[in-house]
Amino acid sequence: MLIHIYLVKSVRYIFVTGGVASSLGKGVSIAAIGTLLESRGYRVTIQKMDPYLNIDPGTMSPYQHGEVYVTDDGSETDLDLGYYERFTNSPLSQINSVSTGQVYFTVIQRERKGEYLGRTVQVIPHITNEIKNRILLLEKNHPDIDFVLVEIGGTVGDIESVPFLEAIRQFRLDKGPDKTIFIHLTLVPSISPAGEVKTKPTQHSVKELLNQGIQPDILICRSKDYLDEEVKSKISLFCNIPVKRVISAPDIEHTIYEIPLIYNKEHLDNEIMEYFKMENTAPLFDANPTLEKWQSVVDVFKNPETVLKIALVGKYIALSDAYRSLREALWHGGLPGKSRVEFINIDSEQVTEDNVADLLSGAQGILVPGGFGERGIAGKLTTIRHARENKIPYFGICLGMQCAVIEFARNVLSMKDANSTEFNVDTQYPVIALMEDQASITDKGGTMRLGAYQAKLTEGSLIQKIYKSPEISERHRHRFEFNNRFRNDFMKSPMVISAVSLDDRLVEAVELPQSIHPWFVGTQFHPEFKSQPLKPHPLFVSFIDHARKVKLQT
């Protein structure tokens, strides 16, 4: 008799919470944990739970929430999902980003449809059940996953986070402690000038978490330096956690890509394996090929062969997280050439004809990023003209491409009034205009051209040579497009339309031939969303390579 044995895959769940203060680095920490698990051959996916009532961050100002990250399926998400994709091969989509707004919206819709059969709808069990369903959806959609990692946004003690904490408390009851682990990230400050380390904030943070019914299994302690054994022992004693599971997370000097190496040095991945009673035979750093690659990335930041200056000219410069993926992608672009990229941050509102040369004098390359609204546009146009006329490598992304088109139309094609209808609806030359399918839209959230779209590249163009492919797929986030009424005017000019949508309706990229400019490229899409330190995006690699040539020539 033939007997069939079916093995049921066992998924483990890792929940990461934060205490004491915000911005301790939960997103980077959980991404680094994903890196370590992948380095052992496991497959992971990571989810962010955000406690705000917005459906997603798509309508928030960058000053409120940093950049809006976009996944392939067109979801506008928290910037932490960018860290997840840069550190891991985790498959991310709409289900990886959850907000209180989404949860309540779903529950209220069900109530209106009568799906609760007349029962009173409450936070417990209805809201918490929906949160748990969102977590379980990851396992359902990715049956090959070994670990589901969930970051709980906010700080323990915030009223907004209570439903999520209650949900993961219940989740452990449902799945059992052998399938769930709670990791708490907390702050261990040093009091200057003596530098005395204080553990009380961590003790109180763990106590607050205990009030929610959650005993952390591992503590990650953010501190200025590595914690000594005496401090770890004290935290262990008062927080009821084995001393070997008190993990140091010291301040980093060079790059966040060192964090997986630090956690590996602290044996965090070993402790996770031991907790789950999983085979713990994977080699430590010295013989782990994946971590050796991460070490090579860190080595470039610590000891680069070249240091390059890239001018980032935008309207949200005051907050570095507003352009987080761009900064990361520029760093990645320097890695193959062992170059460290440093930034000249320039507020486009401050750029004028009189000061543009001085502001950009130290830059080997110039990048104008995306954005919305008229504020700072004049400075961006002035910047682009300076880059074009002085043959400084220029990269324009989204609005940066649109501004390049406007500047070229005004100053080369003699369309003096050329503009985007976003800024001037009465312009005589609307070279950038609202997409036809956007004209009747009134809602702002989730209504732009979002996510991955394919494009075909012009044979012989610079970006076709860079991509080494006739077709590409890149992510988008915009409402306005190159106006096809003016396509023939540009095709007769030196500017090359180097990428278009597969149906030929939309212009996706423009460039200047290298015979008249060393590197001048504008893309309507956002290539920064697909760049990783171990797989730098080819456009950024090429851009930085040409910036390096500028430095060598000076």
KOLLO-495325 format. One record per residue (C-alpha): residue in three letters; z, y, x. Coordinates in steps of 0.1 Angstrom, whole numbers, plus 5000, padded with zeros to 4 digits. Example, Ala and Ser with C-alpha at 12.3 -4.5 7.8 and 13.67 -1.06 7.14 Angstrom:
! residues 2
 res   c3   c2   c1
 ala 5078 4955 5123
 ser 5071 4989 5137
***
This chain:
! residues 554
 res   c3   c2   c1
 met 5000 5000 5000
 leu 4990 5034 5013
 ile 5019 5059 5013
 his 5011 5097 5014
 ile 5038 5119 5030
 tyr 5036 5156 5021
 leu 5054 5180 5044
 val 5066 5211 5027
 lys 5064 5241 5050
 ser 5097 5259 5055
 val 5095 5297 5058
 arg 5123 5316 5074
 tyr 5133 5351 5063
 ile 5145 5378 5086
 phe 5160 5409 5070
 val 5166 5441 5092
 thr 5189 5468 5079
 gly 5201 5500 5096
 gly 5233 5519 5097
 val 5251 5551 5110
 ala 5219 5572 5113
 ser 5183 5573 5103
 ser 5154 5570 5128
 leu 5171 5545 5150
 gly 5139 5525 5153
 lys 5141 5497 5127
 gly 5103 5497 5124
 val 5097 5493 5161
 ser 5126 5467 5163
 ile 5113 5445 5136
 ala 5078 5447 5151
 ala 5092 5437 5185
 ile 5109 5407 5169
 gly 5075 5398 5154
 thr 5060 5400 5189
 leu 5086 5377 5204
 leu 5081 5351 5176
 glu 5044 5352 5180
 ser 5048 5348 5218
 arg 5064 5315 5209
 gly 5034 5304 5188
 tyr 5048 5313 5153
 arg 5030 5332 5127
 val 5046 5362 5110
 thr 5041 5388 5084
 ile 5062 5419 5080
 gln 5072 5439 5049
 lys 5086 5474 5045
 met 5110 5483 5016
 asp 5111 5521 5012
 pro 5139 5535 4989
 tyr 5120 5565 4977
 leu 5107 5569 4941
 asn 5072 5578 4952
 ile 5047 5550 4945
 asp 5036 5554 4981
 pro 5036 5581 5008
 gly 5000 5591 5000
 thr 5010 5624 4983
 met 5037 5633 5007
 ser 5034 5661 5034
 pro 5032 5647 5069
 tyr 5063 5669 5076
 gln 5082 5648 5050
 his 5071 5614 5060
 gly 5049 5614 5091
 glu 5014 5600 5090
 val 5001 5580 5061
 tyr 4990 5546 5075
 val 4961 5529 5057
 thr 4955 5491 5056
 asp 4921 5473 5052
 asp 4926 5469 5015
 gly 4930 5507 5011
 ser 4968 5508 5006
 glu 4985 5541 5017
 thr 5017 5530 5034
 asp 5046 5540 5056
 leu 5038 5546 5093
 asp 5060 5517 5102
 leu 5032 5493 5091
 gly 5012 5508 5119
 tyr 5038 5496 5143
 tyr 5037 5461 5127
 glu 4999 5459 5132
 arg 5001 5473 5168
 phe 5028 5448 5179
 thr 5017 5417 5160
 asn 4988 5399 5144
 ser 5006 5401 5111
 pro 4982 5402 5081
 leu 4990 5434 5062
 ser 4980 5446 5028
 gln 4994 5463 4997
 ile 5020 5436 4993
 asn 5035 5445 5027
 ser 5046 5480 5015
 val 5071 5482 4987
 ser 5088 5513 4973
 thr 5115 5519 4947
 gly 5088 5537 4927
 gln 5066 5506 4926
 val 5095 5484 4916
 tyr 5107 5506 4887
 phe 5071 5513 4876
 thr 5064 5476 4873
 val 5097 5469 4854
 ile 5092 5498 4830
 gln 5056 5487 4823
 arg 5069 5452 4814
 glu 5096 5467 4792
 arg 5069 5487 4773
 lys 5049 5455 4768
 gly 5080 5437 4753
 glu 5081 5412 4781
 tyr 5119 5412 4783
 leu 5122 5400 4746
 gly 5144 5428 4735
 arg 5170 5424 4762
 thr 5187 5454 4779
 val 5168 5462 4811
 gln 5192 5467 4840
 val 5192 5471 4878
 ile 5208 5436 4880
 pro 5190 5413 4873
 his 5156 5430 4865
 ile 5152 5454 4894
 thr 5166 5431 4919
 asn 5145 5402 4906
 glu 5114 5423 4910
 ile 5124 5431 4946
 lys 5128 5394 4953
 asn 5095 5387 4937
 arg 5078 5411 4961
 ile 5093 5393 4990
 leu 5083 5359 4977
 leu 5048 5372 4972
 leu 5043 5372 5010
 glu 5049 5335 5013
 lys 5026 5328 4983
 asn 4998 5349 4997
 his 5002 5336 5033
 pro 5010 5299 5031
 asp 5005 5295 5068
 ile 5033 5319 5077
 asp 5063 5307 5096
 phe 5085 5339 5093
 val 5087 5367 5068
 leu 5103 5398 5083
 val 5116 5424 5059
 glu 5127 5459 5069
 ile 5150 5477 5045
 gly 5143 5514 5047
 gly 5170 5540 5047
 thr 5206 5537 5059
 val 5234 5514 5047
 gly 5256 5537 5025
 asp 5226 5555 5009
 ile 5227 5551 4972
 glu 5189 5546 4971
 ser 5192 5515 4993
 val 5218 5497 4971
 pro 5193 5477 4949
 phe 5175 5464 4980
 leu 5207 5453 4997
 glu 5218 5436 4965
 ala 5184 5419 4962
 ile 5186 5404 4998
 arg 5222 5394 4992
 gln 5210 5374 4962
 phe 5180 5362 4982
 arg 5203 5344 5006
 leu 5221 5327 4977
 asp 5187 5316 4964
 lys 5172 5303 4997
 gly 5204 5294 5016
 pro 5218 5307 5049
 asp 5197 5282 5068
 lys 5165 5300 5057
 thr 5177 5337 5059
 ile 5192 5358 5087
 phe 5205 5394 5085
 ile 5200 5416 5115
 his 5217 5450 5115
 leu 5206 5479 5137
 thr 5233 5504 5144
 leu 5242 5532 5167
 val 5267 5530 5196
 pro 5269 5567 5208
 ser 5282 5580 5241
 ile 5305 5610 5240
 ser 5295 5636 5267
 pro 5303 5646 5294
 ala 5325 5615 5301
 gly 5298 5592 5287
 glu 5325 5572 5269
 val 5309 5546 5246
 lys 5322 5546 5210
 thr 5321 5515 5188
 lys 5337 5529 5157
 pro 5304 5541 5140
 thr 5291 5505 5143
 gln 5323 5491 5130
 his 5322 5514 5099
 ser 5285 5506 5094
 val 5292 5468 5094
 lys 5321 5474 5070
 glu 5298 5493 5046
 leu 5274 5464 5048
 leu 5302 5440 5040
 asn 5310 5462 5009
 gln 5275 5452 4997
 gly 5283 5415 5002
 ile 5263 5411 5034
 gln 5277 5399 5067
 pro 5252 5406 5095
 asp 5244 5376 5117
 ile 5230 5396 5146
 leu 5237 5432 5157
 ile 5212 5453 5176
 cys 5230 5482 5191
 arg 5211 5514 5199
 ser 5227 5531 5229
 lys 5219 5553 5259
 asp 5223 5523 5283
 tyr 5228 5486 5282
 leu 5262 5477 5268
 asp 5286 5461 5292
 glu 5304 5428 5282
 glu 5336 5446 5274
 val 5319 5468 5248
 lys 5300 5438 5234
 ser 5333 5418 5231
 lys 5350 5447 5213
 ile 5321 5449 5188
 ser 5321 5412 5184
 leu 5358 5411 5176
 phe 5358 5439 5150
 cys 5325 5430 5134
 asn 5330 5392 5132
 ile 5298 5384 5152
 pro 5295 5361 5182
 val 5294 5382 5214
 lys 5261 5367 5224
 arg 5246 5380 5192
 val 5255 5416 5200
 ile 5222 5428 5214
 ser 5217 5460 5235
 ala 5189 5483 5226
 pro 5190 5510 5253
 asp 5170 5542 5253
 ile 5135 5536 5267
 glu 5121 5559 5294
 his 5084 5552 5293
 thr 5070 5534 5263
 ile 5081 5516 5231
 tyr 5060 5487 5243
 glu 5089 5478 5266
 ile 5111 5469 5236
 pro 5100 5433 5232
 leu 5107 5428 5269
 ile 5142 5443 5265
 tyr 5150 5422 5235
 asn 5137 5391 5254
 lys 5160 5400 5283
 glu 5189 5402 5258
 his 5179 5368 5245
 leu 5174 5381 5209
 asp 5146 5356 5203
 asn 5167 5327 5216
 glu 5195 5337 5192
 ile 5172 5337 5163
 met 5159 5303 5172
 glu 5194 5290 5176
 tyr 5205 5304 5143
 phe 5177 5287 5125
 lys 5183 5255 5145
 met 5147 5255 5155
 glu 5133 5240 5187
 asn 5142 5265 5215
 thr 5120 5252 5243
 ala 5096 5282 5246
 pro 5097 5297 5281
 leu 5115 5330 5288
 phe 5096 5360 5300
 asp 5089 5347 5335
 ala 5065 5321 5322
 asn 5054 5335 5289
 pro 5018 5346 5291
 thr 5020 5369 5261
 leu 5050 5388 5274
 glu 5033 5391 5308
 lys 5005 5410 5290
 trp 5031 5433 5275
 gln 5046 5438 5310
 ser 5012 5448 5323
 val 5010 5475 5295
 val 5044 5488 5305
 asp 5034 5488 5342
 val 5006 5513 5334
 phe 5030 5537 5318
 lys 5054 5534 5347
 asn 5029 5535 5375
 pro 4995 5548 5364
 glu 4966 5552 5388
 thr 4957 5584 5369
 val 4974 5608 5345
 leu 4951 5625 5320
 lys 4957 5654 5298
 ile 4943 5653 5262
 ala 4945 5683 5240
 leu 4955 5673 5204
 val 4945 5703 5182
 gly 4959 5700 5147
 lys 4980 5716 5120
 tyr 5010 5692 5120
 ile 5017 5693 5157
 ala 5053 5702 5152
 leu 5060 5666 5141
 ser 5047 5640 5165
 asp 5048 5612 5139
 ala 5022 5631 5118
 tyr 4996 5618 5143
 arg 5015 5586 5154
 ser 4985 5562 5153
 leu 4963 5587 5171
 arg 4988 5592 5199
 glu 4992 5554 5202
 ala 4954 5548 5202
 leu 4949 5574 5229
 trp 4976 5557 5250
 his 4958 5524 5244
 gly 4925 5539 5255
 gly 4939 5546 5289
 leu 4953 5511 5296
 pro 4920 5494 5308
 gly 4916 5521 5334
 lys 4953 5521 5343
 ser 4956 5557 5331
 arg 4985 5573 5313
 val 4976 5598 5287
 glu 4997 5629 5282
 phe 4992 5654 5255
 ile 4987 5691 5253
 asn 4999 5698 5217
 ile 4981 5728 5202
 asp 4987 5742 5168
 ser 4952 5750 5155
 glu 4966 5781 5137
 gln 4973 5796 5171
 val 4938 5792 5185
 thr 4916 5822 5187
 glu 4884 5832 5205
 asp 4906 5852 5230
 asn 4930 5824 5240
 val 4910 5791 5235
 ala 4900 5789 5271
 asp 4935 5793 5284
 leu 4950 5769 5259
 leu 4925 5742 5268
 ser 4923 5749 5305
 gly 4943 5718 5315
 ala 4926 5693 5292
 gln 4902 5666 5303
 gly 4894 5658 5267
 ile 4899 5673 5233
 leu 4907 5656 5200
 val 4907 5672 5165
 pro 4924 5649 5140
 gly 4922 5646 5102
 gly 4940 5667 5077
 phe 4937 5685 5044
 gly 4935 5721 5034
 glu 4921 5753 5049
 arg 4951 5762 5071
 gly 4942 5761 5108
 ile 4905 5754 5102
 ala 4893 5786 5121
 gly 4912 5774 5152
 lys 4897 5739 5149
 leu 4862 5754 5147
 thr 4869 5776 5177
 thr 4882 5746 5196
 ile 4851 5725 5188
 arg 4827 5752 5199
 his 4846 5756 5232
 ala 4844 5718 5238
 arg 4807 5716 5229
 glu 4796 5746 5250
 asn 4817 5737 5280
 lys 4808 5700 5279
 ile 4844 5688 5276
 pro 4847 5653 5260
 tyr 4853 5658 5223
 phe 4865 5633 5197
 gly 4866 5645 5160
 ile 4882 5622 5134
 cys 4877 5626 5097
 leu 4883 5664 5092
 gly 4876 5666 5130
 met 4841 5653 5123
 gln 4836 5675 5093
 cys 4846 5706 5114
 ala 4822 5695 5141
 val 4794 5695 5115
 ile 4804 5729 5102
 glu 4806 5744 5137
 phe 4772 5730 5147
 ala 4756 5742 5115
 arg 4769 5777 5120
 asn 4763 5782 5157
 val 4733 5760 5164
 leu 4714 5757 5131
 ser 4720 5794 5122
 met 4737 5785 5089
 lys 4762 5813 5093
 asp 4780 5807 5061
 ala 4782 5769 5065
 asn 4815 5754 5053
 ser 4831 5726 5033
 thr 4835 5730 4996
 glu 4872 5721 5002
 phe 4876 5755 5018
 asn 4849 5776 5000
 val 4832 5764 4968
 asp 4807 5793 4969
 thr 4794 5787 5004
 gln 4756 5791 5008
 tyr 4755 5760 5031
 pro 4780 5734 5018
 val 4773 5709 5047
 ile 4805 5691 5037
 ala 4811 5685 5000
 leu 4832 5665 4975
 met 4820 5630 4969
 glu 4803 5626 4936
 asp 4827 5599 4924
 gln 4856 5622 4933
 ala 4845 5651 4911
 ser 4863 5640 4879
 ile 4895 5627 4895
 thr 4927 5646 4887
 asp 4954 5622 4901
 lys 4961 5627 4938
 gly 4977 5595 4947
 gly 4956 5565 4957
 thr 4923 5580 4946
 met 4905 5589 4978
 arg 4880 5567 4996
 leu 4905 5543 5011
 gly 4905 5513 5033
 ala 4878 5493 5052
 tyr 4841 5500 5047
 gln 4812 5487 5067
 ala 4787 5509 5084
 lys 4755 5504 5103
 leu 4750 5521 5137
 thr 4719 5539 5149
 glu 4700 5519 5175
 gly 4704 5535 5209
 ser 4732 5558 5199
 leu 4763 5563 5220
 ile 4787 5546 5196
 gln 4763 5517 5191
 lys 4765 5512 5229
 ile 4803 5515 5227
 tyr 4808 5490 5199
 lys 4780 5467 5212
 ser 4773 5458 5176
 pro 4748 5469 5149
 glu 4775 5470 5122
 ile 4812 5479 5121
 ser 4841 5479 5097
 glu 4865 5508 5098
 arg 4892 5523 5076
 his 4888 5555 5056
 arg 4910 5581 5040
 his 4892 5612 5026
 arg 4876 5629 4996
 phe 4849 5650 5012
 glu 4817 5638 5029
 phe 4787 5650 5048
 asn 4763 5666 5023
 asn 4730 5647 5022
 arg 4712 5679 5011
 phe 4714 5689 5048
 arg 4707 5655 5064
 asn 4671 5663 5073
 asp 4682 5696 5089
 phe 4705 5678 5112
 met 4681 5650 5119
 lys 4656 5676 5132
 ser 4684 5690 5154
 pro 4699 5677 5186
 met 4729 5663 5167
 val 4725 5626 5160
 ile 4736 5609 5128
 ser 4748 5578 5145
 ala 4764 5557 5117
 val 4758 5555 5080
 ser 4771 5533 5051
 leu 4752 5501 5045
 asp 4735 5516 5014
 asp 4725 5547 5035
 arg 4743 5571 5011
 leu 4771 5583 5034
 val 4771 5596 5069
 glu 4799 5579 5089
 ala 4795 5593 5124
 val 4777 5621 5143
 glu 4773 5627 5180
 leu 4755 5647 5206
 pro 4731 5629 5230
 gln 4746 5624 5264
 ser 4716 5643 5278
 ile 4731 5675 5265
 his 4768 5666 5263
 pro 4788 5639 5282
 trp 4808 5627 5252
 phe 4808 5644 5218
 val 4815 5620 5189
 gly 4828 5626 5153
 thr 4837 5598 5129
 gln 4844 5601 5092
 phe 4865 5569 5095
 his 4899 5565 5113
 pro 4894 5541 5143
 glu 4930 5547 5154
 phe 4943 5524 5126
 lys 4927 5494 5143
 ser 4938 5500 5179
 gln 4964 5478 5196
 pro 4979 5480 5231
 leu 4965 5445 5239
 lys 4932 5453 5221
 pro 4925 5490 5226
 his 4898 5504 5203
 pro 4865 5508 5221
 leu 4860 5544 5210
 phe 4893 5555 5225
 val 4886 5535 5257
 ser 4852 5552 5261
 phe 4867 5586 5253
 ile 4895 5583 5278
 asp 4870 5569 5304
 his 4849 5600 5302
 ala 4881 5622 5303
 arg 4889 5604 5335
 lys 4855 5612 5349
 val 4861 5649 5342
 lys 4893 5648 5362
 leu 4876 5631 5391
 gln 4850 5658 5392
 thr 4875 5686 5393
***
